[in-house]
Amino acid sequence: MRNRPGNLRRSLAFAALFACAGCTAPGQPTGGGTATAFATRAGLVGVMAEGSDRGGTGAYPTGSGVAIGTTGIVATAAHVVAGGEPGRIAVRTPAGERHPASVTAFAPQRDLALLCVPGLAGRAGARLASAPPPAGEPVIALAFAAGGMAVVAGRVAPQAASPVRYGTFAVAEPLVLELSIRPGFSGGPVVNGRGELLGILAGFAIDRAARRELGIAYAVPAATLLDGTLGQAIADCRLRSRP
């Protein structure tokens, strides 16, 4: 799932135009504008779920996730951790730190899971966008999986959202994106030009006959977290973290 170096540089350059504080010049991120720093500001983590339906061994990420603010909660796609063995789920930061995690919310009907990660509590993560994005708004999608970090630029698609279903998982009102992603991006963050979280990647459209992706991706809207799910997960995580 690794982007080719040229594609990664172009995507980071695009990100630098609107989200890279401390860059020396547009398109030339340095220091705070490195790939690791940019991914950390966006809350990106890799998710490792040993024994998961995706064949996780615990050695490498089976998908991606996004740390929400300073809460110690990581949001990811439910299918990333489905079947993961309790006590054998962890996240990995762009800096290489590994932290144990446990599932505190699992909603396959929304393809959303929330993980309790005490080791990330108090650290800065993604900020939720205050409003849904308009069609055409530029976005950046990030992923962190076995092949390394990947950053892809795209935009919000003009078409209206319609329900997406795949196996036992579904997204009733997905955020539709003109974005080319691949396996490993599931659960990763989609951010806008202010670095705010717009959605959590769930999947992408493919032409099964031609065996190719169509440049359309689907994400669980970040607003989904504001229905009380996040608050309950935070409270549950605090209880679990008590000595």
Rosetta silent file (secondary structure, phi, psi, omega in degrees, C-alpha in Angstrom):
SEQUENCE: MRNRPGNLRRSLAFAALFACAGCTAPGQPTGGGTATAFATRAGLVGVMAEGSDRGGTGAYPTGSGVAIGTTGIVATAAHVVAGGEPGRIAVRTPAGERHPASVTAFAPQRDLALLCVPGLAGRAGARLASAPPPAGEPVIALAFAAGGMAVVAGRVAPQAASPVRYGTFAVAEPLVLELSIRPGFSGGPVVNGRGELLGILAGFAIDRAARRELGIAYAVPAATLLDGTLGQAIADCRLRSRP
SCORE:     score description
SCORE:     0.000 S_00000001
   1 L     0.000    7.776 -177.880    0.000    0.000    0.000 S_00000001
   2 L   -74.122  133.349  172.453    3.040    2.285   -0.124 S_00000001
   3 L   -68.794  147.737  170.993    2.819    5.267   -2.434 S_00000001
   4 L   -65.094  148.996 -174.755    5.638    5.600   -4.916 S_00000001
   5 H   -51.127  -41.480 -179.268    8.121    8.273   -3.727 S_00000001
   6 H   -63.744  -42.432  179.123    7.061   10.764   -6.391 S_00000001
   7 H   -65.435  -40.117 -179.995    3.386   10.417   -5.520 S_00000001
   8 H   -64.152  -42.734  179.546    4.116   10.760   -1.810 S_00000001
   9 H   -63.419  -41.643 -179.401    6.166   13.916   -2.392 S_00000001
  10 H   -65.472  -40.874  179.695    3.433   15.452   -4.558 S_00000001
  11 H   -66.485  -40.553  177.761    0.739   14.668   -1.995 S_00000001
  12 H   -66.572  -35.716  178.077    2.837   16.084    0.829 S_00000001
  13 H   -63.987  -41.952  177.702    3.536   19.171   -1.249 S_00000001
  14 H   -63.384  -42.981  178.547   -0.193   19.675   -1.755 S_00000001
  15 H   -61.808  -37.438 -177.318   -0.762   19.157    1.961 S_00000001
  16 H   -63.566  -27.793 -178.159    1.964   21.681    2.707 S_00000001
  17 H   -62.637  -29.617 -176.336    0.079   24.388    0.831 S_00000001
  18 H  -131.551   -3.662 -174.586   -2.655   24.436    3.443 S_00000001
  19 H  -136.178    8.909 -173.257   -1.701   22.302    6.431 S_00000001
  20 L  -113.492   91.791  175.319    2.021   22.520    7.026 S_00000001
  21 L   -71.539  138.052  175.778    3.017   25.082    9.619 S_00000001
  22 L    90.024    7.009  177.444    6.726   25.764    9.643 S_00000001
  23 L   -75.572  145.035 -178.740    7.448   24.865    6.025 S_00000001
  24 L   -73.645  -29.179  178.135   10.218   26.892    4.435 S_00000001
  25 E  -161.524  153.333  178.447    8.280   27.234    1.174 S_00000001
  26 L   -54.032  129.897  177.598    5.109   25.794   -0.358 S_00000001
  27 L    86.149   -1.401 -179.781    5.762   22.237   -1.436 S_00000001
  28 E  -126.273   68.244 -177.329    9.016   21.942    0.520 S_00000001
  29 L   -67.857  134.068  174.939    8.068   20.659    3.994 S_00000001
  30 L  -139.880  162.749  178.307   10.905   20.513    6.509 S_00000001
  31 H    57.209 -114.052 -179.156   11.071   20.175   10.281 S_00000001
  32 H   -65.558  -10.952 -178.691    7.429   20.325   11.421 S_00000001
  33 H   -98.853   12.593  177.489    6.392   19.653    7.834 S_00000001
  34 L   -68.996  164.394  179.828    7.927   16.192    7.547 S_00000001
  35 H   -57.412  -41.789 -178.540    5.715   13.219    6.750 S_00000001
  36 H   -64.977  -44.523 -179.254    5.938   12.005   10.351 S_00000001
  37 H   -66.057  -41.788  179.615    5.012   15.380   11.847 S_00000001
  38 H   -62.652  -44.817  179.990    2.153   15.892    9.399 S_00000001
  39 H   -64.699  -37.811  179.544    0.769   12.416   10.113 S_00000001
  40 H   -65.553  -41.976  178.563    1.069   12.950   13.866 S_00000001
  41 H   -63.537  -31.545  179.540   -0.863   16.228   13.697 S_00000001
  42 L   -81.791   -2.793  177.885   -3.598   14.435   11.771 S_00000001
  43 L    82.765   10.908 -174.651   -3.806   11.786   14.515 S_00000001
  44 E   -64.976  135.596  170.208   -2.689    8.935   12.247 S_00000001
  45 E  -140.570  158.516  169.693   -1.823    5.561   13.804 S_00000001
  46 E   -92.379  145.244 -179.637   -1.429    2.038   12.508 S_00000001
  47 E  -113.934  124.833  179.283   -3.787   -0.557   13.995 S_00000001
  48 E  -114.450  118.160 -178.010   -2.536   -4.074   14.708 S_00000001
  49 E  -125.119   97.279 -178.103   -5.175   -6.678   15.523 S_00000001
  50 L   -66.549  131.984 -179.922   -3.738  -10.150   16.027 S_00000001
  51 L    81.503    6.853 -177.367   -6.090  -12.889   14.861 S_00000001
  52 L   -68.614  166.757  179.049   -8.347  -10.430   13.032 S_00000001
  53 L   -62.654  -18.159  179.784  -10.421  -11.348    9.998 S_00000001
  54 L   -90.066   10.315  176.049   -7.809   -9.503    7.912 S_00000001
  55 L    79.644   28.523 -178.016   -5.140  -12.013    8.903 S_00000001
  56 L   -66.009  137.349  177.061   -3.423   -9.872   11.504 S_00000001
  57 L  -108.256  -10.402 -177.383   -0.357  -11.334   13.185 S_00000001
  58 L    91.032  -12.861 -178.744    0.329   -8.382   15.468 S_00000001
  59 L   -83.009  -33.392 -177.808    3.674   -7.710   13.779 S_00000001
  60 L  -131.862  154.630  177.815    2.368   -5.230   11.203 S_00000001
  61 L   -60.833  140.740  173.817   -0.670   -2.942   11.004 S_00000001
  62 L   -95.745   -6.094  179.728   -3.806   -4.484    9.510 S_00000001
  63 E  -178.684 -164.242 -176.607   -5.195   -1.029    8.863 S_00000001
  64 E  -121.710  172.646  177.798   -5.098    2.544   10.044 S_00000001
  65 E  -156.970  175.755 -179.573   -6.758    4.658   12.708 S_00000001
  66 E  -138.946  124.614  177.052   -6.999    8.215   13.985 S_00000001
  67 E   -74.333  130.237 -176.884   -6.406    9.477   17.524 S_00000001
  68 E   -95.841  110.998  178.047   -9.209   11.842   18.563 S_00000001
  69 L    52.010 -136.683  178.943   -7.936   14.951   20.333 S_00000001
  70 L  -107.146   20.011 -169.832   -6.307   14.221   23.690 S_00000001
  71 L   -76.712  -20.862 -171.810   -8.935   11.649   24.694 S_00000001
  72 L    81.384   10.049  177.632   -6.904    8.457   24.336 S_00000001
  73 E  -103.257  134.103  174.673   -9.564    7.213   21.899 S_00000001
  74 E  -114.903  126.652  175.663   -8.629    5.957   18.431 S_00000001
  75 E   -94.874  140.841  177.022  -11.314    5.696   15.753 S_00000001
  76 E  -150.868  176.202  175.125  -10.947    3.109   12.998 S_00000001
  77 L   -77.356  140.085 -178.379  -13.084    1.053   10.641 S_00000001
  78 H   -58.974  -35.714 -176.492  -14.850   -1.827   12.377 S_00000001
  79 H   -70.121  -14.422  177.766  -13.642   -4.299    9.758 S_00000001
  80 H   -70.573  -35.611 -176.356  -10.013   -3.491   10.665 S_00000001
  81 H  -108.237    0.308 -179.190  -10.374   -4.988   14.157 S_00000001
  82 L   -57.182  126.936  179.763  -13.152   -7.519   13.502 S_00000001
  83 L    83.663   -3.289  179.667  -12.110  -10.858   14.988 S_00000001
  84 L   -62.780  139.322 -176.881   -9.108   -9.353   16.760 S_00000001
  85 L   -76.803  130.308  177.667   -8.174  -11.261   19.901 S_00000001
  86 L   -54.086  136.599 -179.370   -8.755   -9.393   23.195 S_00000001
  87 L    84.485   -3.807 -178.717   -5.463   -8.302   24.696 S_00000001
  88 L  -126.489   32.296  175.496   -3.713   -8.538   21.328 S_00000001
  89 E  -114.087  138.106 -178.900   -4.726   -5.261   19.741 S_00000001
  90 E  -149.464  164.414  173.365   -2.293   -2.355   19.600 S_00000001
  91 E  -121.916  156.017  179.221   -1.619    0.878   17.754 S_00000001
  92 E  -128.287  128.919 -178.363    1.622    2.205   16.352 S_00000001
  93 L   -83.195  163.137  176.215    2.401    5.897   16.011 S_00000001
  94 L   -58.443  -24.618  178.873    4.238    7.461   13.050 S_00000001
  95 L   -82.571   -3.227  176.801    7.234    7.831   15.386 S_00000001
  96 L    97.534    1.756  178.614    7.273    4.049   15.910 S_00000001
  97 L   -74.991  142.145  178.762    5.789    3.857   19.415 S_00000001
  98 E  -115.152  132.065 -178.050    3.549    0.876   20.129 S_00000001
  99 E  -131.235  133.657  175.246    0.661    1.122   22.609 S_00000001
 100 E   -61.914  147.951 -179.734   -1.790   -1.571   23.788 S_00000001
 101 E  -140.241  156.884  174.483   -5.417   -0.942   22.836 S_00000001
 102 E  -137.380  148.429 -178.876   -8.820   -2.403   23.586 S_00000001
 103 E   -78.951  124.190  179.095  -12.109   -2.116   21.704 S_00000001
 104 E  -111.804  -13.941  174.194  -14.586    0.067   23.569 S_00000001
 105 E  -151.335  136.226 -177.262  -17.187    0.494   20.792 S_00000001
 106 E  -141.781  112.348 -175.356  -17.873   -1.715   17.769 S_00000001
 107 E  -129.771   85.856 -178.913  -20.590   -0.804   15.249 S_00000001
 108 L   -62.201  -27.008  179.766  -20.446   -2.879   12.035 S_00000001
 109 L   -69.584  -12.482  174.398  -23.639   -1.225   10.778 S_00000001
 110 L  -120.383    2.913 -174.101  -21.599    2.002   10.603 S_00000001
 111 L    46.536   51.779 -178.128  -18.224    0.315   10.001 S_00000001
 112 E  -134.833  134.151  173.415  -16.874    2.180   12.992 S_00000001
 113 E  -133.373  145.211  176.323  -14.861    1.011   15.983 S_00000001
 114 E  -118.245  132.594 -178.136  -13.412    3.018   18.856 S_00000001
 115 E  -111.702  141.391  174.147  -10.315    1.851   20.698 S_00000001
 116 E   -92.655  119.345 -178.373   -9.192    2.790   24.183 S_00000001
 117 L  -128.919   86.079 -177.241   -5.463    3.600   24.111 S_00000001
 118 H   -54.669  -31.083 -178.519   -4.355    4.934   27.525 S_00000001
 119 H   -66.426  -15.269  179.381   -0.843    5.542   26.206 S_00000001
 120 H  -102.084   -5.321 -179.606   -2.163    8.260   23.882 S_00000001
 121 L   -61.412  134.034  179.955   -4.264   10.098   26.485 S_00000001
 122 L    89.799  -11.082  177.799   -3.156   13.695   26.850 S_00000001
 123 L   -91.589  148.257 -179.648   -1.399   13.772   23.490 S_00000001
 124 L   -70.889  133.197  176.413   -2.626   16.011   20.713 S_00000001
 125 L  -132.563 -155.562 -175.979   -4.587   14.225   18.002 S_00000001
 126 E   -71.195  145.352  172.834   -7.125   15.085   15.334 S_00000001
 127 E  -100.739  136.550 -179.581   -9.684   17.855   15.798 S_00000001
 128 E   -75.585  138.133  175.725  -13.208   17.172   14.538 S_00000001
 129 L   -66.254  146.102 -176.540  -14.528   19.436   11.783 S_00000001
 130 L   -83.701  -15.033 -178.286  -17.411   21.621   12.931 S_00000001
 131 L  -149.749  154.586  177.249  -19.457   21.179    9.742 S_00000001
 132 L   -62.040  147.205 -178.253  -19.748   18.741    6.806 S_00000001
 133 L   -77.695  147.042  175.881  -17.439   19.620    3.899 S_00000001
 134 L   -77.904  158.751  176.173  -18.853   21.103    0.678 S_00000001
 135 L   -58.967  137.891  178.514  -18.459   19.332   -2.654 S_00000001
 136 L    90.685   -8.589 -179.194  -15.107   20.046   -4.231 S_00000001
 137 L   -66.126  132.033  177.721  -13.272   20.820   -0.988 S_00000001
 138 E   -65.033  142.373  179.358   -9.646   19.582   -1.129 S_00000001
 139 E  -137.645  162.278  173.565   -8.838   16.771    1.293 S_00000001
 140 E  -126.333  131.657  174.598   -5.881   14.678    2.369 S_00000001
 141 E  -110.044  139.936 -178.770   -6.164   10.983    3.266 S_00000001
 142 E  -126.341  149.599  177.944   -3.493    9.280    5.345 S_00000001
 143 E  -144.737  156.508  179.802   -2.688    5.655    6.034 S_00000001
 144 E  -146.422  103.709 -176.659   -0.172    3.703    8.052 S_00000001
 145 E  -142.016 -161.596 -171.722    0.122   -0.003    7.336 S_00000001
 146 L   -57.146  -33.116 -178.042    2.665   -2.712    6.514 S_00000001
 147 L   -81.802   -4.440 -177.579    4.091   -0.801    3.564 S_00000001
 148 E   110.054 -170.740 -179.469    4.693    2.389    5.561 S_00000001
 149 E   -79.507  148.348  175.819    2.975    5.761    5.596 S_00000001
 150 E  -140.272  141.276  179.442    1.015    7.036    2.612 S_00000001
 151 E  -130.076  125.712 -176.195   -0.527   10.450    1.960 S_00000001
 152 E  -129.387  133.666  178.459   -3.009   10.975   -0.884 S_00000001
 153 E   -94.744  146.253  177.653   -4.655   14.186   -2.067 S_00000001
 154 E  -163.003 -155.434  178.004   -8.219   14.346   -3.379 S_00000001
 155 E  -154.360  164.048  177.386  -11.472   16.228   -2.963 S_00000001
 156 E   -71.532  130.459 -177.232  -15.036   15.798   -1.768 S_00000001
 157 L   -74.931  151.455 -179.536  -17.129   14.281   -4.563 S_00000001
 158 L   -77.689  -21.249 -174.685  -20.208   16.129   -5.862 S_00000001
 159 L   -71.473  149.992  178.903  -22.497   13.094   -5.879 S_00000001
 160 L   -69.620  148.410  179.970  -24.980   12.543   -3.075 S_00000001
 161 L   -73.812  138.148  173.342  -24.162    9.855   -0.553 S_00000001
 162 L  -129.772  153.681 -176.276  -25.978    6.548   -0.850 S_00000001
 163 L   -56.558  140.998  177.549  -25.682    3.573    1.514 S_00000001
 164 E  -119.581  131.135  179.468  -22.640    1.360    1.035 S_00000001
 165 E  -132.521  137.950  177.898  -22.651   -2.262    2.169 S_00000001
 166 E  -146.880  110.128 -176.613  -19.894   -4.874    2.052 S_00000001
 167 L    63.146 -128.176  179.948  -20.395   -8.184    3.804 S_00000001
 168 L   -91.132    5.372 -177.378  -21.602   -7.576    7.353 S_00000001
 169 E  -110.497  151.726 -178.245  -20.389   -3.963    7.333 S_00000001
 170 E  -155.214  157.098  171.055  -22.165   -0.857    6.079 S_00000001
 171 E  -131.589  112.553 -172.754  -22.049    2.943    6.032 S_00000001
 172 L   -67.673  -43.844 -178.399  -25.533    4.446    5.775 S_00000001
 173 L  -131.534   75.126 -175.271  -24.512    7.987    4.787 S_00000001
 174 L   -71.060  153.791  167.595  -20.875    7.882    3.671 S_00000001
 175 E   -83.090  118.056 -176.200  -18.711   10.854    2.866 S_00000001
 176 E   -94.457  132.491 -173.788  -17.923   10.280   -0.826 S_00000001
 177 E  -128.829  142.078  170.223  -14.460   11.293   -2.000 S_00000001
 178 E   -87.963   94.898 -167.294  -12.652   11.527   -5.320 S_00000001
 179 L  -156.891  132.691  178.177   -9.626    9.739   -3.989 S_00000001
 180 L   -99.650  108.642  178.312   -7.494    6.779   -5.078 S_00000001
 181 L  -125.556  179.438 -178.154   -6.718    4.532   -2.124 S_00000001
 182 L  -149.049  174.775  178.570   -5.976    0.852   -1.623 S_00000001
 183 L   -52.369  139.199 -175.970   -6.085   -1.804    1.114 S_00000001
 184 L   109.971  -24.834  177.225   -4.424   -0.527    4.281 S_00000001
 185 L   -77.578  -18.507 -177.253   -6.111    2.879    4.137 S_00000001
 186 L   -52.736  129.476  179.420   -9.168    1.523    5.985 S_00000001
 187 L    90.137   -9.946 -177.481   -9.662    3.400    9.250 S_00000001
 188 L   -76.681  162.079 -177.699   -7.307    6.228    8.302 S_00000001
 189 E   -81.990  148.303  168.376   -8.155    9.927    8.648 S_00000001
 190 E  -116.691  121.580 -175.834   -9.433   12.291    5.970 S_00000001
 191 E  -121.211  158.151  178.089   -8.622   15.904    6.858 S_00000001
 192 L   -97.890 -170.293 -176.763   -9.388   19.305    5.372 S_00000001
 193 L   -67.901  -15.239  177.007   -7.176   22.335    4.809 S_00000001
 194 L   -96.912    6.326 -179.446   -7.413   23.326    8.472 S_00000001
 195 L    77.294   12.920 -178.714   -6.231   19.905    9.576 S_00000001
 196 E   -86.777  145.619 -178.811   -9.692   19.025   10.902 S_00000001
 197 E   -75.849  122.563  177.438  -10.991   15.473   10.733 S_00000001
 198 E   -98.207  -31.803 -177.066  -13.728   15.043    8.128 S_00000001
 199 E  -171.750  170.823  177.794  -14.058   11.278    8.170 S_00000001
 200 E  -115.180  120.571 -174.523  -12.631    7.823    8.791 S_00000001
 201 E   -60.925  135.425 -179.097  -11.879    5.854    5.631 S_00000001
 202 E  -116.293  -36.961 -178.045  -14.024    2.756    5.163 S_00000001
 203 E  -179.701 -172.172 -179.037  -13.445    1.522    1.606 S_00000001
 204 E  -146.516  156.982 -178.799  -13.298    2.293   -2.084 S_00000001
 205 E   -81.924  140.499  178.411  -15.233    1.528   -5.251 S_00000001
 206 E  -133.048  152.144  171.073  -13.861   -1.089   -7.631 S_00000001
 207 E   -94.861  101.786 -174.140  -14.697   -2.401  -11.083 S_00000001
 208 L   -64.534  -34.736 -179.293  -14.730   -6.119  -10.346 S_00000001
 209 L   -66.098  -43.767 -178.788  -14.732   -7.097  -14.011 S_00000001
 210 L   -88.421   -8.291 -179.894  -11.682   -4.975  -14.808 S_00000001
 211 L    55.423   51.922  177.853  -10.151   -5.572  -11.363 S_00000001
 212 E  -145.628  153.559  177.557   -9.316   -1.929  -10.791 S_00000001
 213 E   -83.785  155.607 -169.734  -10.315    0.789   -8.380 S_00000001
 214 E  -103.900    7.033  179.708  -12.413    3.667   -9.693 S_00000001
 215 E    76.902   19.056  177.393  -10.909    6.618   -7.838 S_00000001
 216 E  -122.943  128.028  179.089  -13.874    6.866   -5.457 S_00000001
 217 E  -121.208  158.551 -179.873  -13.501    6.304   -1.716 S_00000001
 218 E  -123.192  140.993  179.111  -16.000    6.199    1.134 S_00000001
 219 E  -134.342  150.218  172.016  -15.543    7.466    4.674 S_00000001
 220 E   -77.162  120.350 -178.436  -17.565    7.421    7.873 S_00000001
 221 E   -57.913  140.136  179.749  -18.369   11.119    8.511 S_00000001
 222 H   -60.552  -28.218 -179.869  -16.634   12.530   11.581 S_00000001
 223 H   -61.095  -21.169  178.101  -20.007   13.897   12.714 S_00000001
 224 H   -58.527  -29.041 -177.842  -20.986   10.286   13.448 S_00000001
 225 H   -73.676  -13.929 -173.420  -18.796   10.517   16.550 S_00000001
 226 H   -91.995    9.344 -178.530  -20.884   13.366   17.939 S_00000001
 227 H   -90.367   13.413 -178.409  -24.034   11.317   18.602 S_00000001
 228 L   106.905  -16.093 -178.928  -22.854   10.315   22.069 S_00000001
 229 H   -61.299  -45.218 -177.636  -20.694    7.416   20.904 S_00000001
 230 H   -67.009  -44.156 -179.724  -17.433    9.259   21.541 S_00000001
 231 H   -59.574  -42.101  178.976  -18.476   10.568   24.953 S_00000001
 232 H   -66.000  -39.092  179.674  -19.440    7.089   26.120 S_00000001
 233 H   -65.061  -39.548  178.950  -16.170    5.655   24.795 S_00000001
 234 H   -62.657  -45.276 -179.969  -14.150    8.306   26.651 S_00000001
 235 H   -62.883  -42.288 -179.989  -15.946    7.533   29.915 S_00000001
 236 H   -64.881  -40.258 -179.098  -15.457    3.795   29.422 S_00000001
 237 H   -65.303  -38.923  178.715  -11.769    4.265   28.608 S_00000001
 238 H   -63.299  -39.345  178.097  -11.205    6.297   31.766 S_00000001
 239 H   -64.732  -42.256 -179.523  -12.746    3.526   33.845 S_00000001
 240 H   -66.634  -28.342 -174.786  -10.545    0.915   32.176 S_00000001
 241 H   -84.763   -8.214 -179.659   -7.452    3.045   32.731 S_00000001
 242 L   -68.324  140.049  179.973   -7.885    3.356   36.481 S_00000001
 243 L   -67.460    0.000    0.000   -5.256    1.454   38.492 S_00000001
